[in-house]
């Protein structure tokens, strides 16, 4: 006997659709980021990170002004607990950006993609341990498969394993903090970049005194560095919007999009090699993700049957 389909109000359905679209946009853009940063030769990873921060502040100022969010920004800045949470998330995203930029600069795009392949499974663990979301048997098996893949990689290519693990853990905790922080995507990201702006500007000033600052040396390069503000802020705002509208399990389901694109970019565009250990690790993690997707979709089908 079929059970009645549970009632979902129009507003909740609209929020869910908006969250899905925002997540797809964020992960798609993140997947293509290595191509953009590879078009900025000669710029160190740390200088790229600081430019991303500084130009994001300027880009977000226009966003805040355009959507008339200045009152909300002022209110957020007057809440010490909120500022503390956003200071933590800003530190996490700064670590994530720095490691990711270094991975691109040193031709470790595939190692970076592995980190983001692992991230959905870390999200599942955090959702279970912190938010008390239910972890089903299929998801437990998926996490164990991924853990085996990481162990194989650790045995064969431990030199780059830290890249993958740092990216996976830092971004998972960033998503968790943003999910638990009651602030809009644009306002929260604005506060985060403002917090990071002062040390970023100080570093850029120091580079200028050393004569190693790349900004200003060539018009196209400088325009590309300015553009890092938009390509940084837009997917992060989309992600923050998705994180507040979707459960972490759903975010974990979607997140394989970005590393899949990154993987193909690293292998087929930039010719990165895959060792036997890396192939074995990826195969296990892909199997874990396939099981995770199948189990999640099966669970949703059962709920509406």
Residue, then its C-alpha position, 0 to 999 in steps of 0.5 A: x500500500x502506497x503511503x501519501x506523499x508528504x506535503x511540502x509547502x511552496x516556500x520550502x520547495x522554492x528554497x530547496x530549488x534555489x539551494x540546488x541551483x546555487x550549489x551547482x553554480x558554485x561547484x561548477x565554477x570551482x571546477x574550472x578555477x585551475x584554468x583561470x589561475x594558470x592564465x596568471x603566470x609568475x604570480x606566487x600562490x600567496x600573492x594570488x591568495x592576497x589578491x583574491x582577498x583584497x579584490x573580493x572586498x571591493x567586489x563585495x562592496x558593490x554587491x552590498x551596495x547594490x542589494x542595500x545590505x549595509x544595515x545588515x553588515x553593520x548589525x553583523x559587525x556589532x555581534x561579537x559572537x557572530x564576528x567570532x564565528x566568521x573569524x574562524x570561517x575566514x581562517x579556514x577559507x584562507x588555509x584552503x585557498x593557500x593550499x589550493x593555490x600552491x597545488x595549482x602553482x606546483x602542478x598538483x591539480x589532481x592532488x587538489x581534486x582528490x581533496x575535494x573528492x574526499x570533502x563530501x565524505x568528510x561532510x557526511x561525518x561532520x553531519x553525523x557527529x556534529x549535527x546528529x544527521x543519520x548515517x545509513x549503512x551504505x554511507x558507512x561503507x562509502x566512508x570506509x572505502x574512501x578511508x581505504x583509498x586514502x590509506x593506499x595513497x598515504x603508502x604510495x604518495x604521502x608527499x602530496x597526501x597532505x594537500x588532499x587532506x588539508x583541502x578536504x578537512x578545511x573546507x568541510x569545517x568551513x561549510x559547517x561553520x557557515x551553516x551554523x552561522x545565522x548570516x546571509x551569504x553576501x554579508x557573511x563573506x563580506x565580513x570574512x574578507x574584511x577580517x582577512x583584508x588587513x594582513x593581505x594588504x600588509x603582505x602586498x605592501x611588503x612585496x612591493x617594497x621587495x620589488x617582487x609584486x607582480x601586480x602592475x607589471x602587465x595590463x592583462x596580468x593586472x586585470x586578471x588579478x583584479x578579476x580574482x575578486x569576482x571569481x572568488x566571491x561569486x562561487x563562495x556566495x553561491x555555496x553559502x546560499x546552498x549551505x544554508x538551504x540544504x542538509x550537509x548530506x545533500x551538499x555532499x552528494x553534489x560536491x563531486x562535480x567540482x573535483x571531477x572537473x578539476x581531475x579532468x583539467x589536471x589530467x587532460x589539459x595539463x598532463x599530470x601523471x597518475x601513478x598506480x597508487x593514485x589510480x587505486x585511490x581514485x578508484x576506491x573513492x569513486x566507488x565510495x561516491x557512487x555508493x553514496x549517491x546510490x544510497x542517498x537517492x534510494x533513501x529519498x525514493x523510499x521516503x516519498x513512496 
